[in-house]
Amino acid sequence: MSESPFRPREKLAEKQKYFQSIHRHTYLKGPMDKITSVAIPLALAATSIYMIGRGIYNMSHGIGKKE
């Protein structure tokens, strides 16, 4: 008793040829990989740099102190 394949072999071979023909890094080969591998980390880095800068500015000017 054999289980049917999840995806037809022809489609699998077609996808393998497509991904092997692209000469980019492995983590950027999919269609949505630029969002998850580039855009989200850049947004997080920019937000954290902004918040660190704002905190340093507030500390140097004495803004937002609790008394």
Secondary structure as the mmCIF struct_conf table of DSSP 4:
data_model
#
loop_
_struct_conf.conf_type_id
_struct_conf.id
_struct_conf.beg_label_comp_id
_struct_conf.beg_label_asym_id
_struct_conf.beg_label_seq_id
_struct_conf.end_label_comp_id
_struct_conf.end_label_asym_id
_struct_conf.end_label_seq_id
HELX_LH_PP_P HELX_LH_PP_P1 GLU A 3 PRO A 5
BEND BEND1 PHE A 6 ARG A 7
HELX_RH_AL_P HELX_RH_AL_P1 ARG A 9 SER A 21
BEND BEND2 ARG A 24 ARG A 24
HELX_RH_3T_P HELX_RH_3T_P1 THR A 26 LEU A 28
BEND BEND3 GLY A 30 GLY A 30
TURN_TY1_P TURN_TY1_P1 PRO A 31 MET A 32
HELX_RH_AL_P HELX_RH_AL_P2 ASP A 33 LYS A 34
HELX_RH_PI_P HELX_RH_PI_P1 ILE A 35 ALA A 39
HELX_RH_AL_P HELX_RH_AL_P3 ILE A 40 HIS A 61
TURN_TY1_P TURN_TY1_P2 GLY A 62 GLY A 64
#
